[in-house]
Amino acid sequence: MASHALGWLAVALYAGAEVFAVLSLISRRTGVERAPSLLVGAGLALHFGDLMHRSRALGSVPYRTLGGSVSLFGWMLGIAYLFLLFRHRERSIGPFLIPFVLAATALGMSLPDAPSAPSQGTRGSLFAFHVALAILAYAAFTFSFVLSVLYLIQNRQIRRKRTGILFSRLPALEVIGRMNRTSVGVGLTVLALSLAFGLAWARRVWGTLGDPKLEWAAATIAIYAFLLWMDRRGWEGPRVAVLSILGFGVLLFSYSIVNLYFSRAHSFR
């Protein structure tokens, strides 16, 4: 079993980032505002080193194992977090997003590294791009789900006029809405690219495109594309948030139930 010293150091840095993010939200100390992003960035560098070490130990890509795929998902969550941070310059959202980076990475370090037997054709750049982009899309849609839930909670608090000290330091609803649109836009783009690579790979390896996984992936893309289309036409924020949560539910169903019980060719257990 490969050593995950670098990975656990990354987990420690992510935990430190969460501590500083909470302190920054509570106290508004200027000296700790940049600490979370710096710690997450350093953690991502060490995390990447652990993924490379895992790949060398396996002699394959890290997502060949359950632990490796979950760890890669945690790394993608960290990338998505930094992208949102630098895109919107809103640091107060960190305490709500960093825990997902921390939890996924820690789980990935804890799960076993017993690789499954490689399926036919699951090698090469097309398949690698397909899987990596799909995991990045899942990371972006995960944050879209979190932001949507946070939006609905804050909107409810405003309607009930229960705005406490903590509420006043959270992002405005408009900011959360913009961050949600960014997450959906990124997830939709990379999922479409992942689907394109997957179609090219399937046509070359399987010689057929008939599989329920394809249909559910297309349904997921359609839901999120409809979300962005209606948002641009003035849909209210709560409706967008609810549709985003619905899209995430479809994504989870496709990733779990469809993969395990319905997909005939696209089943990598």
C-alpha positions in Angstrom: 0.0 0.0 0.0 1.4 3.4 -1.0 2.3 5.9 1.7 0.1 9.0 1.7 2.3 11.3 3.7 1.9 14.1 1.2 -1.8 13.6 1.1 -2.2 13.8 4.8 -0.1 16.9 4.9 -2.5 18.3 2.3 -5.4 17.3 4.6 -3.7 19.2 7.5 -3.4 22.3 5.3 -7.0 22.1 4.2 -8.0 21.9 7.9 -5.9 24.9 8.7 -7.5 26.8 5.8 -10.9 26.0 7.2 -9.9 27.3 10.7 -8.6 30.6 9.2 -11.7 30.9 7.0 -14.0 30.6 10.0 -11.8 33.1 12.0 -11.9 35.5 9.1 -15.6 35.3 8.9 -16.2 35.8 12.6 -13.6 38.4 13.5 -13.0 40.1 10.1 -9.2 40.3 10.9 -7.4 41.5 7.8 -4.3 39.5 8.7 -6.0 36.1 8.2 -8.1 36.9 5.1 -5.6 35.5 2.6 -4.5 32.6 4.7 -7.2 30.2 3.6 -6.4 30.6 -0.1 -2.7 30.3 0.5 -3.2 27.1 2.6 -5.5 25.6 0.0 -3.0 26.4 -2.8 -0.2 24.8 -0.8 -2.4 21.8 0.0 -3.3 21.3 -3.7 0.4 21.2 -4.5 1.1 18.5 -2.0 -2.1 16.7 -2.9 -1.0 16.6 -6.5 2.3 15.1 -5.4 0.4 12.4 -3.6 -1.7 11.7 -6.7 1.4 11.3 -8.7 3.0 9.0 -6.1 -0.2 6.9 -6.1 -0.1 6.7 -9.9 3.5 5.5 -9.9 2.7 2.9 -7.2 -0.3 1.6 -9.2 1.5 1.9 -12.6 -1.7 3.5 -13.8 -4.0 6.6 -13.3 -5.1 7.3 -9.7 -8.8 6.8 -10.4 -8.2 3.1 -11.0 -8.9 2.7 -7.3 -11.8 3.9 -5.1 -9.4 5.8 -2.9 -7.7 7.4 -5.8 -10.9 8.5 -7.5 -12.2 10.1 -4.3 -8.9 11.8 -3.7 -8.9 13.1 -7.3 -12.4 14.4 -6.7 -11.1 16.3 -3.5 -8.3 17.8 -5.6 -10.8 19.0 -8.2 -12.9 20.5 -5.5 -9.9 22.5 -4.4 -9.3 23.7 -7.9 -12.9 24.7 -8.2 -12.8 26.5 -4.9 -9.8 28.6 -5.9 -11.3 29.4 -9.3 -14.5 30.7 -7.6 -12.4 32.7 -5.1 -10.3 34.4 -7.8 -13.3 34.9 -10.1 -15.6 36.5 -7.5 -13.2 37.8 -4.8 -15.6 36.6 -2.1 -13.6 35.1 0.8 -16.6 34.7 3.2 -17.9 31.7 1.3 -14.8 29.7 2.2 -16.1 28.2 5.5 -18.9 26.5 3.5 -16.9 25.1 0.6 -13.5 24.2 2.1 -15.0 21.4 4.3 -16.0 19.5 1.1 -12.4 19.7 -0.1 -11.2 18.5 3.3 -13.7 15.7 3.7 -13.2 14.3 0.2 -9.4 14.3 0.5 -9.4 12.7 3.9 -11.8 10.0 2.7 -9.6 9.4 -0.4 -6.5 9.0 1.9 -8.4 6.5 4.1 -9.9 4.3 1.4 -8.0 1.2 0.2 -5.8 1.2 -2.9 -6.7 -2.2 -4.3 -7.0 -1.6 -8.0 -9.8 -3.1 -10.1 -9.0 -5.1 -13.2 -8.8 -2.7 -16.1 -11.8 -2.9 -18.4 -11.4 -3.3 -22.1 -10.1 -0.1 -23.7 -9.9 2.0 -20.5 -6.5 3.3 -21.4 -5.3 6.1 -23.5 -5.7 9.9 -23.6 -9.4 9.9 -24.7 -10.6 7.9 -21.7 -8.3 9.8 -19.3 -9.6 13.2 -20.5 -13.2 11.8 -20.3 -12.8 10.7 -16.7 -10.8 13.7 -15.5 -13.3 16.2 -17.0 -16.2 14.3 -15.6 -14.8 14.5 -12.1 -14.1 18.2 -12.5 -17.8 18.7 -13.6 -19.0 16.8 -10.5 -16.8 19.1 -8.3 -18.3 22.2 -9.9 -21.9 20.9 -9.6 -21.2 20.0 -6.0 -20.4 23.6 -5.2 -23.4 24.7 -7.2 -25.5 22.5 -4.9 -23.9 23.9 -1.8 -24.4 27.5 -3.0 -28.0 26.9 -3.9 -28.8 25.5 -0.5 -27.0 28.4 1.1 -29.0 30.8 -1.1 -32.3 29.3 -0.1 -31.4 29.4 3.6 -30.4 33.1 3.4 -33.4 34.0 1.4 -35.6 32.4 4.0 -33.8 34.3 6.8 -34.4 37.6 4.9 -38.1 36.9 4.5 -38.4 36.1 8.2 -36.2 39.2 9.1 -33.8 37.2 11.1 -30.5 38.8 10.2 -28.0 38.2 12.9 -24.3 39.1 13.2 -23.2 36.0 11.3 -25.8 36.6 8.5 -24.5 40.1 7.9 -21.0 38.8 7.2 -22.1 36.3 4.6 -22.2 37.1 0.9 -25.2 38.9 -0.5 -27.8 36.9 -2.3 -26.8 38.4 -5.6 -23.2 37.3 -5.0 -24.2 33.8 -4.2 -26.3 33.7 -7.3 -23.4 34.8 -9.5 -21.1 32.2 -7.9 -23.8 29.6 -8.5 -24.0 30.6 -12.2 -20.2 30.4 -12.5 -20.2 26.9 -10.9 -23.0 25.7 -13.3 -21.3 27.3 -16.3 -18.0 25.5 -15.5 -19.6 22.2 -14.7 -21.8 22.4 -17.9 -18.8 23.2 -20.1 -16.5 20.5 -18.8 -19.3 17.9 -18.6 -20.1 18.5 -22.3 -16.4 18.1 -23.1 -16.3 14.9 -21.1 -19.3 13.6 -22.9 -17.7 14.4 -26.3 -14.5 12.6 -25.3 -16.5 9.7 -24.0 -18.5 9.4 -27.2 -15.4 9.4 -29.3 -13.9 6.7 -27.0 -17.1 4.6 -27.0 -17.3 4.7 -30.8 -13.7 3.6 -31.1 -13.8 0.9 -28.4 -17.4 -0.3 -28.2 -18.6 0.5 -31.7 -21.9 1.6 -30.3 -23.4 4.6 -28.4 -26.5 2.9 -27.1 -26.2 3.0 -23.3 -28.5 4.5 -20.5 -25.5 6.4 -19.1 -25.4 8.5 -22.2 -29.0 9.4 -21.9 -28.7 10.4 -18.3 -25.6 12.5 -19.0 -27.5 14.3 -21.8 -30.5 14.8 -19.4 -28.1 16.4 -16.8 -26.6 18.7 -19.4 -30.1 19.7 -20.6 -31.3 20.5 -17.0 -28.3 22.8 -16.3 -28.4 24.4 -19.7 -32.1 25.2 -19.1 -31.1 26.6 -15.8 -28.6 29.1 -17.3 -31.0 29.9 -20.1 -33.9 30.8 -17.7 -31.6 32.6 -15.4 -30.6 34.9 -18.2 -34.2 35.6 -18.9 -34.9 36.8 -15.4 -35.9 33.8 -13.3 -35.9 34.6 -9.6 -33.0 33.4 -7.6 -34.9 30.8 -5.5 -36.2 29.1 -8.7 -32.7 28.9 -10.1 -31.4 27.4 -6.8 -34.2 24.8 -6.7 -33.5 23.8 -10.3 -29.7 23.6 -9.5 -30.5 21.2 -6.6 -32.7 19.1 -8.9 -29.9 18.9 -11.4 -27.5 17.7 -8.7 -30.0 15.0 -7.7 -30.1 13.8 -11.3 -26.3 13.8 -11.4 -26.1 11.7 -8.3 -28.7 9.3 -9.7 -26.8 9.0 -12.9 -23.4 8.5 -11.1 -24.8 5.9 -8.6 -27.9 4.0 -9.6 -27.5 4.2 -13.4 -23.9 3.1 -13.2 -24.6 0.2 -10.9 -27.9 -1.1 -12.2 -28.8 0.2 -15.6 -25.7 0.8 -17.6 -24.6 -2.2 -19.7 -21.3 -1.0 -21.1 -20.5 2.0 -19.0 -20.2 0.2 -15.7 -16.8 0.3 -14.0 -17.2 -1.4 -10.7 
